[in-house]
Amino acid sequence: MTSTVQHPVHRAVHHPLTVGFDLDMTLVDSRPGIAAAYRVLVAETGVPIDIDLVVSRLGPPLEAELANWFPAAEVPAAAGLYRAAYPDHAIAPSTALAGARESVAAVRALGGRAIVVTAKNEPHAKLHLSYLGIEPDTVIGSLWAEAKGEALREQGAQVYVGDHTGDVRGARVAGALSVGVATGPCDAAELRTAGADVVLADLTGFPAWLAAFAEEQAA
């Protein structure tokens, strides 16, 4: 009896439509900002980092990237320096990707919830979104790949939109439909091979796709 009452609801708040979005290279072109924060890190530590390489493969958590440049014992301190520099150096240079605002608005126009689930830490994700005037209902940070799926499942997401094969894996864990956008490090073929259900060149095509998806769901 107790267990029946306690399990109702990882999906307790179940809305007609909940769509999750990744942040970096899905909604936001954060490459200029991330590069700027890395330049500060290089200046402060003296450690040479190929910043062009770093921004060409965004997706995994910060610590995973830093492990390519710092001994394991030094990664936490390097991450701390990078994150301390981030608000002042990384927010202003970063821009909204084409169709980002319209895609979040399209979810709202259908009476749905738009959520952001990202590997970036939550405070910095919120700074980006606020600066760019993108207003999701919920922002959940510091999750990567399959771990994103747990949060998406708890939020009742039916769709997850991302630019990386890790995002496809997260959607799979959540039982959500995976929409890949080829605006990040993974091209359309990689996203399809990873199992994306839908692949778009960018978010400009998302509102029309979403309208058709919602109509099909309602039929």
N, C-alpha and C positions, 0 to 999 in steps of 0.2 A: 504494500500500500504506500509506504513511504517512498519507495523507489519510483512508483508511477507518478507521484506528485513532483519529484525532484528532477525528472528528465525532460519535462516538457520543453526545455526550450532554450536550447542553443538557438533556435529560430523563433524565439518568443515574439520578437517584433518582426512580423512577416508582412512585407508590403507587396503591393501588386507587382512592382518592378524595382529591383535593386541592382544597380550596375556598379561594378568596381573598376577603378582605373589605376594603373601604375602611374608614377610621377615622372621620373627622369626619362627623357626621350619618348615619352608617351604624351603627357600633357605639357611638359616643360623642356625646352632646349637648355639644359643646365650646363652644357659643355663650357661656355665661356666663364661662368661663375666657378665651376669646379676647377678649371685651369688656374684661375686667379687664386683660389685657396691653396692649390698645390704650389704655386709660386711662392706664397708666403711660407709654406712648410719647408720648401727647399732653402729659402733664405734663412730660416730659423735653425735648421738642422745641419745644413751643409751637405745633405745627402743628395746626390744627383738622381733625378727621377725623369723618365721620358714622359712628359706630360701629354704630348700628342698621342702616345700609345694609351695612356690611362683613359683619356676622354673618348678614345675610339672603342672602348669595351665596357662602357658603363652598364651597371645592372647588379652585379654581386655586391655584398656589403663592403663598406670602406675598409674594414680590417683585412678582408681577403685581398684587396688590391695592395694595401700597405705591406702585406707579407712578402710581396715581390721585391720590395725595396729596403726593408728594414729587418734585422734579426728579430725572431719571434718575441724576445724579451722586451724589445723596444717598440713594438707595434702599439701597445696601449697608450704610451706617452705620445707617440706620433699622431695617433687618432685624436688625442686630446688637444694637441696643438692645432691640428687641421680644423677641428670643430670650433675651437675658440676663434679662429680666423674667419669662419664661414659667414656669419651674419654680416660682417662689414665688407666682405670682399666678393661673395658669391651670389648674393640676391639680386642686386641691381643689374649686373651684366646678363642675367638669364632671361629668356623670352618665352612667351607662350608659343607652342607649336600651332601650326595652321589647323583650325577646326577645334581646338581644345575648349575654348569657352562655349562654342556652339554645341559641342557634344554633351557637356555637363548640362547646358540649358535644355537640350533635347530630352534628357532623362526627366528633368523637372516638368517639362511641358506635358509629358505623359503621366504625370502624377507620381513619378517614381523617386527613388533616393539615389543620389550619386555619392559614392564613397571612394576614397583614395587609400590604397594599401600599397606601401612602398618600403624598400629597404633603407631609405634615408631615415634618419632619426626624425621623430615627429615634430619637434619644435622647428627644425629647419624646413621641413616639408610645408608646415603651416605658414612660415615666413614667405616662401616662394608663392604659395597660392594667394595669400593676402596681397602681396605686392602686385601680382598680376591680375587681381580682381576675379579670380576663379573661386567659387564658393561651394565646395562639396558639403554634404550633410555630416560626414564623418571623415576623419583622417587617422589612419593607423600606421605607425612607422616601425622601423627596425625589424622588418620581416622580409625573408627572401625565399623565393621558389616555393617548395612544398609548405613551408611555414605560413606563407600568405594564404594558402588554401584553408587553413584552420580558421583564420579570421574571416575570410570570405564566407565560409560555411556558417559561422556564428552570426554573421550579418544577414544571412539568407540571400546572398548574391546569386542571381541567375546567370549573369554575364560578367566576365572579367576581361578587361582590355589592357594589353601590354605589348611591349616591343621586343621582349627577350624570350628565349626558350624557357627560361626559369619561370616566366609568367604563365606560359602554357602549362607547365607542371603544376603551378599553384591552382590554376583553374580546374585542372583534372582532380586534384585532391578535394576541391570544394564541390565537385559535381556540377560546376558551372560551365556554360558555353564559353570557349576560348576565342576571343577576337584578337588577332595579331595585327599590329601596325608596323610597317617596314620603315620606321623612322629612326630606329636605333641600330645597335651593332649587328642584329640578326636580320638577314634579308628575307624576302618572302618565301623563298624555297626552304630555308632553315626553319622558319616558323611552321610551314606546312608539314615538313618532315617530323617536327617535334609533336605534331598532332593538333595544331590550331584548327578550329572548326571553320573559321572565316579569316581571311587575310585581306587587309586593306592597305593601299599605298600609304595612306595617312588618315588623320581623323576627319578630313573634310568630307569623306564619304560615310562617316559614321551616323549622323542624324538620319539620313535616308534609310540606311540599313536598319537602324533601330526602329524606325517607324514601321517598316515591313515586318520585322521580328515581332513587335508588339501586336500588330494586326493578326499575324499568324497564331500567336499565343492566345489571343482572345477568340479566335474562330472556333 
